[in-house]
Amino acid sequence: MKKITFFFSLLCIYACSNDVQENNKLTNNLVELEFITTEPNFDEIMVSYSKDKLKTTFLNSYTFSYDLDGNPLPLKITLENYDSTFISGEAFRENHSPAELSVKLYVNGQLIIEDSSKGTAETIATVYFNHTISN
């Protein structure tokens, strides 16, 4: 009887572990954030995002690059094998530049969200993205 119970337990554990691996494959997405600025000089933004609704937040600063003619290049953040079904966040400039800041959110190559904002003397440019990823 012990052998049957042991064998049945191993079978259950093996079956459960396969389900977990299959679920991980279903939620591994390619999430890309593309930020664009019209600031003709040095520009830096702060980007924060959450992978879950519990508000586990990731915060980093990013600096735009410019081509030889001084034109800003898109700033891309790629999150490969994104294992969450939720992404929410914002990006903002820490100064009152009137230049436009925009964001595009792509999931598996498909454009999902676009947002843009201009700063004023009283406000800073802030863009938002919030999306539940379906499989």
DSSP file with accessible surface (Angstrom, degrees, kcal/mol):
  #  RESIDUE AA STRUCTURE BP1 BP2  ACC     N-H-->O    O-->H-N    N-H-->O    O-->H-N    TCO  KAPPA ALPHA  PHI   PSI    X-CA   Y-CA   Z-CA
    1    1 A M     >        0   0  175      0, 0.0     4,-2.3     0, 0.0     5,-0.2   0.000 360.0 360.0 360.0 -36.6    0.0    0.0    0.0
    2    2 A K  H  >  +     0   0  185      1,-0.2     4,-2.6     2,-0.2     5,-0.2   0.873 360.0  53.0 -63.3 -36.9    2.9    2.4    0.8
    3    3 A K  H  > S+     0   0  181      2,-0.2     4,-2.7     1,-0.2    -1,-0.2   0.903 109.1  48.5 -66.0 -39.6    4.3    1.8   -2.7
    4    4 A I  H  > S+     0   0  115      2,-0.2     4,-2.7     1,-0.2     5,-0.2   0.930 113.0  47.5 -65.9 -43.4    0.9    2.7   -4.3
    5    5 A T  H  X S+     0   0   76     -4,-2.3     4,-2.5     2,-0.2    -2,-0.2   0.924 113.5  48.3 -63.5 -43.6    0.6    5.9   -2.2
    6    6 A F  H  X S+     0   0  132     -4,-2.6     4,-2.4     2,-0.2    -2,-0.2   0.940 113.0  47.4 -62.4 -46.8    4.2    6.9   -3.0
    7    7 A F  H  X S+     0   0  141     -4,-2.7     4,-2.4     1,-0.2    -2,-0.2   0.925 112.4  49.4 -61.9 -43.5    3.7    6.3   -6.7
    8    8 A F  H  X S+     0   0  127     -4,-2.7     4,-2.3     2,-0.2    -1,-0.2   0.908 110.5  51.1 -63.5 -39.7    0.4    8.2   -6.7
    9    9 A S  H  X S+     0   0   56     -4,-2.5     4,-2.4     2,-0.2    -2,-0.2   0.923 110.3  48.5 -63.7 -44.7    2.1   11.1   -4.8
   10   10 A L  H  X S+     0   0   85     -4,-2.4     4,-2.7     2,-0.2     5,-0.2   0.913 110.5  51.9 -61.4 -41.2    5.0   11.3   -7.4
   11   11 A L  H  X S+     0   0   92     -4,-2.4     4,-2.4     1,-0.2    -2,-0.2   0.921 110.6  47.8 -62.6 -42.9    2.4   11.2  -10.2
   12   12 A C  H  X S+     0   0   53     -4,-2.3     4,-2.5     2,-0.2    -2,-0.2   0.920 112.2  48.9 -64.7 -43.5    0.5   14.2   -8.7
   13   13 A I  H  X S+     0   0  112     -4,-2.4     4,-2.3     2,-0.2    -2,-0.2   0.932 112.4  48.3 -63.5 -43.6    3.7   16.2   -8.1
   14   14 A Y  H  X S+     0   0  147     -4,-2.7     4,-1.7     1,-0.2    -2,-0.2   0.930 111.7  49.6 -63.1 -42.6    4.8   15.6  -11.7
   15   15 A A  H  X S+     0   0   48     -4,-2.4     4,-1.5    -5,-0.2    -1,-0.2   0.914 111.9  48.2 -64.4 -41.2    1.4   16.5  -13.1
   16   16 A C  H  X S+     0   0   80     -4,-2.5     4,-1.8     1,-0.2    -1,-0.2   0.905 108.1  54.3 -66.9 -39.8    1.4   19.8  -11.0
   17   17 A S  H  X S+     0   0   50     -4,-2.3     4,-1.9     1,-0.2    -1,-0.2   0.877 105.8  52.9 -66.3 -33.8    4.9   20.8  -12.1
   18   18 A N  H  X S+     0   0   44     -4,-1.7     4,-2.5     2,-0.2    -1,-0.2   0.901 106.2  53.7 -66.2 -38.2    4.0   20.4  -15.8
   19   19 A D  H  X S+     0   0   90     -4,-1.5     4,-2.5     2,-0.2    -2,-0.2   0.916 107.5  50.9 -62.7 -40.9    1.0   22.8  -15.3
   20   20 A V  H  X S+     0   0   85     -4,-1.8     4,-2.1     1,-0.2    -1,-0.2   0.935 110.8  48.1 -63.6 -43.3    3.2   25.4  -13.8
   21   21 A Q  H  X S+     0   0  112     -4,-1.9     4,-1.8     1,-0.2    -2,-0.2   0.919 111.9  49.5 -64.5 -40.3    5.7   25.2  -16.6
   22   22 A E  H  X S+     0   0  114     -4,-2.5     4,-1.6     1,-0.2    -1,-0.2   0.918 109.9  51.1 -65.5 -39.7    2.8   25.4  -19.2
   23   23 A N  H  X S+     0   0   94     -4,-2.5     4,-1.3     1,-0.2    -1,-0.2   0.890 107.3  53.7 -64.9 -37.3    1.3   28.5  -17.4
   24   24 A N  H  X S+     0   0   83     -4,-2.1     4,-0.7     1,-0.2     3,-0.3   0.896 106.6  52.1 -63.7 -38.1    4.7   30.2  -17.4
   25   25 A K  H  < S+     0   0  159     -4,-1.8     3,-0.5     1,-0.2    -1,-0.2   0.862 107.0  53.9 -64.9 -34.0    5.0   29.7  -21.2
   26   26 A L  H  < S+     0   0  104     -4,-1.6    -1,-0.2     1,-0.2    -2,-0.2   0.802 112.7  42.1 -70.6 -29.1    1.5   31.3  -21.6
   27   27 A T  H  < S+     0   0   26     -4,-1.3     2,-1.2    -3,-0.3    -1,-0.2   0.397  81.8 108.7-101.5   2.8    2.5   34.4  -19.7
   28   28 A N     <  +     0   0   65     -4,-0.7     2,-0.3    -3,-0.5    55,-0.2  -0.694  49.8 163.8 -82.0  98.9    6.0   35.0  -21.1
   29   29 A N  E     -A   82   0A  12     53,-2.1    53,-3.4    -2,-1.2     2,-0.7  -0.730  43.2-118.2-113.0 163.7    5.4   38.1  -23.3
   30   30 A L  E     -     0   0A  60     -2,-0.3    78,-3.5    51,-0.2     2,-0.5  -0.919  33.5-173.7-102.0 113.2    7.6   40.6  -25.0
   31   31 A V  E     -AB  79 107A   0     48,-2.2    48,-3.5    -2,-0.7     2,-0.4  -0.944   1.4-174.7-111.2 127.5    6.7   44.1  -23.5
   32   32 A E  E     -AB  78 106A  57     74,-2.7    74,-2.9    -2,-0.5     2,-0.5  -0.988  11.2-164.2-126.2 132.9    8.3   47.1  -25.1
   33   33 A L  E     -AB  77 105A   0     44,-2.8    44,-2.9    -2,-0.4     2,-0.5  -0.970   8.6-168.7-112.7 126.4    8.1   50.7  -23.9
   34   34 A E  E     -AB  76 104A  26     70,-2.6    70,-1.8    -2,-0.5     2,-0.4  -0.974   2.3-168.8-120.4 120.6    9.1   53.4  -26.4
   35   35 A F  E     -AB  75 103A   0     40,-3.2    40,-3.0    -2,-0.5     2,-0.4  -0.877   1.6-170.7-109.9 140.3    9.6   57.0  -25.2
   36   36 A I  E     - B   0 102A  53     66,-2.1    66,-2.5    -2,-0.4     2,-0.3  -0.989   1.0-169.0-131.1 137.9   10.0   59.9  -27.5
   37   37 A T  E     - B   0 101A   4     -2,-0.4    64,-0.2    64,-0.2     6,-0.0  -0.899  22.7-157.7-121.9 155.1   11.0   63.5  -26.6
   38   38 A T        +     0   0   78     62,-1.7    63,-0.1    -2,-0.3    -1,-0.1   0.249  56.0 125.6-109.1   9.8   11.0   66.7  -28.6
   39   39 A E        -     0   0   28     61,-0.3    -2,-0.1     1,-0.2     4,-0.1  -0.540  50.8-155.9 -68.6 120.7   13.5   68.3  -26.2
   40   40 A P  S    S+     0   0   83      0, 0.0     2,-0.2     0, 0.0    -1,-0.2   0.633  72.9  47.7 -78.1 -11.3   16.4   69.4  -28.4
   41   41 A N  S    S-     0   0  107      1,-0.2    -2,-0.0    31,-0.0    29,-0.0  -0.433 114.4 -37.5-112.6-169.9   19.0   69.3  -25.6
   42   42 A F        -     0   0  137     -2,-0.2     2,-0.4    21,-0.0    -1,-0.2  -0.219  64.6-174.9 -49.3 129.7   19.9   66.8  -23.0
   43   43 A D        -     0   0    1     21,-0.3    21,-2.5    -3,-0.1     2,-0.4  -0.999  10.8-180.0-137.8 136.6   16.8   65.1  -21.7
   44   44 A E  E     -D   63   0B  68     -2,-0.4    50,-0.5    19,-0.2     2,-0.3  -0.990   5.5-168.7-134.6 141.1   16.3   62.6  -18.9
   45   45 A I  E     -DE  62  93B   1     17,-2.8    17,-2.9    -2,-0.4     2,-0.5  -0.917  19.2-132.3-128.2 157.0   13.2   60.9  -17.6
   46   46 A M  E     -DE  61  92B  30     46,-2.8    46,-2.2    -2,-0.3     2,-0.5  -0.915  24.0-164.7-103.6 133.0   12.2   58.8  -14.6
   47   47 A V  E     +DE  60  91B   2     13,-3.1    13,-2.3    -2,-0.5     2,-0.4  -0.984   9.9 176.5-122.5 127.3   10.3   55.6  -15.4
   48   48 A S  E     +DE  59  90B  19     42,-2.7    42,-2.2    -2,-0.5     2,-0.3  -0.980   5.8 168.0-126.8 142.8    8.3   53.6  -12.9
   49   49 A Y  E     -DE  58  89B  29      9,-1.8     9,-2.7    -2,-0.4     2,-0.4  -0.992  23.0-141.9-151.0 155.3    6.2   50.6  -13.5
   50   50 A S  E     -DE  57  88B   7     38,-3.1    38,-1.6    -2,-0.3     7,-0.2  -0.948   2.7-161.4-117.5 141.5    4.5   47.8  -11.6
   51   51 A K  S    S+     0   0   52      5,-0.9    35,-0.5    -2,-0.4     2,-0.3   0.527  78.7  25.8 -95.4 -10.5    4.2   44.2  -12.7
   52   52 A D  S >  S-     0   0   51      4,-0.3     3,-1.3    36,-0.1     4,-0.2  -0.931  84.4-105.0-146.9 169.6    1.3   43.4  -10.4
   53   53 A K  T 3  S+     0   0  145     -2,-0.3    34,-0.0     1,-0.3    -1,-0.0   0.502 108.3  77.9 -78.9  -2.0   -1.6   45.0   -8.6
   54   54 A L  T 3  S-     0   0  151      2,-0.1    -1,-0.3     1,-0.0     3,-0.1   0.445 109.2-117.4 -82.6  -1.8    0.3   44.8   -5.3
   55   55 A K    <   +     0   0  123     -3,-1.3     2,-0.9     1,-0.2    -2,-0.1   0.867  46.9 171.9  68.8  39.3    2.3   47.8   -6.5
   56   56 A T        -     0   0   71     -4,-0.2    -5,-0.9     2,-0.0     2,-0.4  -0.744  27.4-156.4 -72.2 108.6    5.8   46.2   -6.6
   57   57 A T  E     -D   50   0B  78     -2,-0.9     2,-0.5    -7,-0.2    -7,-0.2  -0.770  22.4-161.0-105.8 138.7    7.4   49.2   -8.3
   58   58 A F  E     -D   49   0B  80     -9,-2.7    -9,-1.8    -2,-0.4     2,-0.4  -0.962  16.1-174.0-111.1 127.8   10.5   49.4  -10.4
   59   59 A L  E     +D   48   0B  98     -2,-0.5     2,-0.3   -11,-0.2   -11,-0.2  -0.988  12.3 153.8-130.0 128.3   12.0   52.9  -10.8
   60   60 A N  E     -D   47   0B  83    -13,-2.3   -13,-3.1    -2,-0.4     2,-0.4  -0.986  35.2-126.6-146.7 155.0   14.9   54.0  -13.0
   61   61 A S  E     -D   46   0B  62     -2,-0.3     2,-0.4   -15,-0.2   -15,-0.2  -0.822  25.4-167.8-102.5 145.7   16.2   57.1  -14.7
   62   62 A Y  E     -D   45   0B  60    -17,-2.9   -17,-2.8    -2,-0.4     2,-0.5  -0.992  10.3-147.0-133.8 142.0   16.9   57.0  -18.4
   63   63 A T  E     -D   44   0B  60     -2,-0.4   -19,-0.2   -19,-0.2     2,-0.1  -0.916  20.4-125.4-112.0 132.6   18.8   59.5  -20.6
   64   64 A F        -     0   0    6    -21,-2.5   -21,-0.3    -2,-0.5     2,-0.3  -0.430  20.0-139.0 -71.4 148.9   17.8   60.1  -24.2
   65   65 A S        -     0   0   78      8,-0.4     8,-3.0    -2,-0.1     2,-0.3  -0.736  13.4-147.7-103.0 158.7   20.5   59.8  -26.9
   66   66 A Y  B     -G   72   0C  60     -2,-0.3   -24,-0.0     6,-0.3   -25,-0.0  -0.941  10.5-124.3-128.5 148.2   20.8   62.1  -29.9
   67   67 A D    >   -     0   0   58      4,-2.6     3,-1.9    -2,-0.3     6,-0.0  -0.155  45.6 -86.0 -79.7-177.2   22.0   61.6  -33.5
   68   68 A L  T 3  S+     0   0  183      1,-0.3    -1,-0.1     2,-0.1    -2,-0.0   0.757 129.5  54.0 -65.0 -23.8   24.8   63.6  -35.1
   69   69 A D  T 3  S-     0   0  139      2,-0.1    -1,-0.3     0, 0.0    -2,-0.0   0.406 121.5-105.5 -89.4   1.1   22.3   66.3  -36.1
   70   70 A G  S <  S+     0   0   35     -3,-1.9    -2,-0.1     1,-0.3     0, 0.0   0.579  72.1 143.5  87.6  10.3   21.1   66.7  -32.5
   71   71 A N        -     0   0   88      1,-0.1    -4,-2.6     0, 0.0    -1,-0.3  -0.680  54.4-113.5 -84.4 134.3   17.7   64.9  -33.1
   72   72 A P  B     -G   66   0C  37      0, 0.0    -6,-0.3     0, 0.0    -1,-0.1  -0.399  26.5-140.8 -68.6 140.3   16.5   62.8  -30.1
   73   73 A L        -     0   0   73     -8,-3.0    -8,-0.4    -2,-0.1   -36,-0.1  -0.733  30.6 -92.8 -96.1 148.7   16.4   59.1  -30.7
   74   74 A P        -     0   0   64      0, 0.0     2,-0.6     0, 0.0   -38,-0.2  -0.335  35.1-135.0 -59.4 141.7   13.6   57.0  -29.3
   75   75 A L  E     -A   35   0A  27    -40,-3.0   -40,-3.2   -11,-0.1     2,-0.5  -0.906  24.8-164.6-100.3 118.7   14.3   55.5  -25.9
   76   76 A K  E     -A   34   0A 133     -2,-0.6     2,-0.5   -42,-0.2   -42,-0.2  -0.927  14.9-169.9-114.5 132.2   13.3   51.8  -25.8
   77   77 A I  E     -A   33   0A  15    -44,-2.9   -44,-2.8    -2,-0.5     2,-0.5  -0.984  12.8-163.5-115.6 120.4   12.9   49.6  -22.7
   78   78 A T  E     -A   32   0A  67     -2,-0.5     2,-0.7   -46,-0.2   -46,-0.2  -0.922   9.8-169.0-110.9 126.0   12.4   45.9  -23.6
   79   79 A L  E >   -A   31   0A  25    -48,-3.5   -48,-2.2    -2,-0.5     3,-0.6  -0.874  16.4-165.0-113.3  93.0   11.1   43.5  -21.0
   80   80 A E  E 3   +     0   0A 141     -2,-0.7     3,-0.2     1,-0.2   -50,-0.2  -0.488  69.5  13.2 -80.1 151.0   11.6   40.0  -22.5
   81   81 A N  E 3  S-     0   0A 112      1,-0.2     2,-0.5    -2,-0.2    -1,-0.2   0.892  81.6-168.4  51.4  44.0    9.9   37.0  -21.1
   82   82 A Y  E <   -A   29   0A   5    -53,-3.4   -53,-2.1    -3,-0.6    -1,-0.2  -0.510   5.9-168.6 -66.4 114.8    7.5   39.3  -19.1
   83   83 A D        +     0   0   85     -2,-0.5     2,-0.3   -55,-0.2    -1,-0.2   0.306  53.9  85.6 -97.9  11.5    5.8   36.9  -16.8
   84   84 A S        -     0   0   19    -55,-0.1   -55,-0.2   -57,-0.1   -32,-0.1  -0.765  65.9-144.4-108.2 157.5    3.1   39.1  -15.5
   85   85 A T  S    S+     0   0   63     -2,-0.3    48,-2.8   -34,-0.2     2,-0.3   0.216  82.8  60.7-100.4  15.5   -0.3   39.7  -17.0
   86   86 A F  E     + F   0 132B  16    -35,-0.5     2,-0.4    46,-0.3    46,-0.2  -1.000  51.8 175.9-145.1 138.9   -0.3   43.4  -15.8
   87   87 A I  E     + F   0 131B   0     44,-2.3    44,-3.1    -2,-0.3     2,-0.3  -0.982   9.6 164.2-142.9 133.1    1.8   46.5  -16.4
   88   88 A S  E     +EF  50 130B  19    -38,-1.6   -38,-3.1    -2,-0.4     2,-0.3  -0.988  18.5 113.6-146.7 137.3    1.1   49.9  -15.1
   89   89 A G  E     -EF  49 129B  14     40,-3.2    40,-2.4    -2,-0.3     2,-0.3  -0.981  38.8-124.4-177.0-170.0    3.4   52.9  -14.8
   90   90 A E  E     -EF  48 128B  58    -42,-2.2   -42,-2.7    -2,-0.3     2,-0.4  -0.971   6.3-149.5-153.2 161.4    4.4   56.4  -15.7
   91   91 A A  E     +EF  47 127B   0     36,-2.2    36,-2.6    -2,-0.3     2,-0.3  -0.993  22.3 175.1-135.0 141.3    7.3   58.4  -17.0
   92   92 A F  E     -EF  46 126B  38    -46,-2.2   -46,-2.8    -2,-0.4     2,-0.4  -0.992  29.9-125.4-148.3 154.1    8.0   62.0  -16.2
   93   93 A R  E     -E   45   0B   0     32,-1.8   -48,-0.2    -2,-0.3     8,-0.0  -0.807  21.4-137.5 -95.8 138.2   10.6   64.6  -16.7
   94   94 A E  S    S+     0   0  130    -50,-0.5     2,-0.3    -2,-0.4   -49,-0.1   0.022  80.8  57.8 -90.7  31.2   11.9   66.3  -13.6
   95   95 A N  S    S-     0   0   74     30,-0.1    30,-0.5     2,-0.1    -2,-0.2  -0.919  90.2-105.9-147.1 174.1   11.8   69.8  -15.0
   96   96 A H        +     0   0  100     -2,-0.3    27,-0.1    28,-0.1    28,-0.1  -0.085  56.2 154.4 -98.1  37.6    9.3   72.1  -16.5
   97   97 A S        -     0   0   13      1,-0.1    22,-0.7    28,-0.1    28,-0.3  -0.392  43.5-141.6 -64.3 137.5   10.4   71.9  -20.1
   98   98 A P        +     0   0   99      0, 0.0    -1,-0.1     0, 0.0    23,-0.0   0.484  65.1 118.7 -79.7   1.1    7.6   72.6  -22.6
   99   99 A A  S    S-     0   0   12     19,-0.1    20,-0.9     1,-0.1     2,-0.2  -0.314  71.3-107.2 -67.3 149.7    8.9   69.8  -24.8
  100  100 A E  E     - C   0 118A  66     18,-0.2   -62,-1.7    16,-0.0     2,-0.4  -0.536  28.8-164.7 -80.7 142.4    6.6   66.9  -25.6
  101  101 A L  E     +BC  37 117A   0     16,-2.9    16,-2.4    -2,-0.2     2,-0.3  -0.990  13.2 179.7-122.8 132.9    7.1   63.5  -24.0
  102  102 A S  E     -BC  36 116A  19    -66,-2.5   -66,-2.1    -2,-0.4     2,-0.3  -0.947  12.9-158.2-135.5 157.5    5.3   60.5  -25.4
  103  103 A V  E     -BC  35 115A   2     12,-2.8    12,-2.1    -2,-0.3     2,-0.4  -0.978   2.7-166.5-133.4 145.8    5.1   56.8  -24.7
  104  104 A K  E     -BC  34 114A  53    -70,-1.8   -70,-2.6    -2,-0.3     2,-0.5  -0.999  10.8-155.3-128.4 130.4    4.1   53.8  -26.8
  105  105 A L  E     -BC  33 113A   1      8,-2.6     7,-3.5    -2,-0.4     8,-1.3  -0.941  12.0-173.3-108.6 123.6    3.4   50.4  -25.2
  106  106 A Y  E     -BC  32 111A  51    -74,-2.9   -74,-2.7    -2,-0.5     2,-0.5  -0.947   9.1-166.6-115.2 137.7    3.8   47.3  -27.3
  107  107 A V  E >  S-BC  31 110A  11      3,-2.2     3,-1.9    -2,-0.4   -76,-0.2  -0.991  81.0 -17.5-123.2 119.3    2.9   43.8  -26.2
  108  108 A N  T 3  S-     0   0   90    -78,-3.5    -1,-0.1    -2,-0.5   -77,-0.1   0.872 130.4 -51.6  52.3  41.6    4.3   41.0  -28.5
  109  109 A G  T 3  S+     0   0   55    -79,-0.4     2,-0.5     1,-0.2    -1,-0.3   0.369 112.6 118.5  83.9  -4.0    4.8   43.6  -31.3
  110  110 A Q  E <   -C  107   0A 134     -3,-1.9    -3,-2.2     1,-0.0     2,-0.4  -0.832  67.9-122.3-101.5 128.7    1.3   45.0  -31.2
  111  111 A L  E     +C  106   0A  70     -2,-0.5    -5,-0.2    -5,-0.2     3,-0.1  -0.528  39.5 164.6 -67.6 123.9    0.8   48.7  -30.3
  112  112 A I  E     +     0   0A  54     -7,-3.5     2,-0.4    -2,-0.4    -6,-0.2   0.794  56.9  18.0-108.6 -45.9   -1.5   48.8  -27.2
  113  113 A I  E     -C  105   0A  38     -8,-1.3    -8,-2.6     2,-0.0     2,-0.4  -0.988  50.6-175.4-137.1 142.1   -1.2   52.3  -25.7
  114  114 A E  E     +C  104   0A 126     -2,-0.4     2,-0.3   -10,-0.2   -10,-0.2  -0.997  15.2 163.8-131.0 136.6    0.0   55.8  -26.8
  115  115 A D  E     -C  103   0A  54    -12,-2.1   -12,-2.8    -2,-0.4     2,-0.3  -0.990   9.0-176.7-148.6 148.9    0.1   58.8  -24.5
  116  116 A S  E     -C  102   0A  59     -2,-0.3     2,-0.3   -14,-0.2   -14,-0.2  -0.977   1.1-178.4-145.3 159.6    1.8   62.2  -24.7
  117  117 A S  E     -C  101   0A  31    -16,-2.4   -16,-2.9    -2,-0.3     2,-0.4  -0.989  14.6-147.5-156.7 147.6    2.2   65.2  -22.5
  118  118 A K  E     -C  100   0A 131     -2,-0.3   -18,-0.2   -18,-0.2     8,-0.1  -0.951  22.3-128.2-117.5 142.0    3.8   68.7  -22.6
  119  119 A G        -     0   0    5    -20,-0.9     2,-0.2   -22,-0.7     5,-0.2  -0.419  22.8-168.8 -81.5 160.9    5.2   70.4  -19.6
  120  120 A T        -     0   0   62      3,-2.2     5,-0.1    -2,-0.1   -21,-0.0  -0.775  45.3 -85.7-132.6-175.7    4.3   74.0  -18.6
  121  121 A A  S    S+     0   0   80     -2,-0.2   -25,-0.1     1,-0.2     3,-0.0   0.777 130.9  34.7 -65.4 -23.5    5.7   76.4  -16.1
  122  122 A E  S    S+     0   0  156      1,-0.1     2,-0.3   -26,-0.0    -1,-0.2   0.619 119.8  44.3-104.3 -19.9    3.5   74.8  -13.4
  123  123 A T        -     0   0   71    -27,-0.1    -3,-2.2    -5,-0.0     2,-0.3  -0.910  68.3-131.8-128.9 157.2    3.5   71.1  -14.4
  124  124 A I        -     0   0   55     -2,-0.3     2,-0.3    -5,-0.2   -28,-0.1  -0.778  38.6 -98.1-103.1 150.0    6.0   68.5  -15.6
  125  125 A A        +     0   0    0    -30,-0.5   -32,-1.8    -2,-0.3     2,-0.4  -0.527  49.6 175.3 -67.9 127.3    5.4   66.3  -18.6
  126  126 A T  E     -F   92   0B  23     -2,-0.3     2,-0.3   -34,-0.2   -34,-0.2  -0.998  13.3-167.4-138.5 131.3    4.1   63.0  -17.5
  127  127 A V  E     -F   91   0B   0    -36,-2.6   -36,-2.2    -2,-0.4     2,-0.3  -0.907   9.8-154.1-118.8 149.9    2.9   60.0  -19.5
  128  128 A Y  E     -F   90   0B 131     -2,-0.3     2,-0.3   -38,-0.2   -38,-0.2  -0.900  11.9-175.0-125.2 151.1    1.0   57.0  -18.3
  129  129 A F  E     +F   89   0B   3    -40,-2.4   -40,-3.2    -2,-0.3     2,-0.3  -0.991   9.3 165.7-144.6 137.0    0.5   53.4  -19.3
  130  130 A N  E     +F   88   0B  97     -2,-0.3     2,-0.3   -42,-0.3   -42,-0.2  -0.893  12.4 156.1-153.1 118.5   -1.8   50.8  -17.8
  131  131 A H  E     -F   87   0B  48    -44,-3.1   -44,-2.3    -2,-0.3     2,-0.6  -0.987  35.4-143.3-153.0 137.3   -2.7   47.5  -19.4
  132  132 A T  E     -F   86   0B  81     -2,-0.3     2,-0.5   -46,-0.2   -46,-0.3  -0.907  30.0-138.9 -96.9 122.7   -3.9   44.0  -18.5
  133  133 A I        -     0   0    6    -48,-2.8     2,-0.3    -2,-0.6    -2,-0.0  -0.724  16.1-159.0 -88.0 120.8   -2.2   41.5  -20.8
  134  134 A S              0   0  106     -2,-0.5   -48,-0.0     1,-0.0     0, 0.0  -0.730 360.0 360.0 -99.0 150.6   -4.4   38.7  -22.1
  135  135 A N              0   0  111     -2,-0.3  -108,-0.1  -106,-0.0  -109,-0.1  -0.751 360.0 360.0-105.9 360.0   -3.1   35.4  -23.4
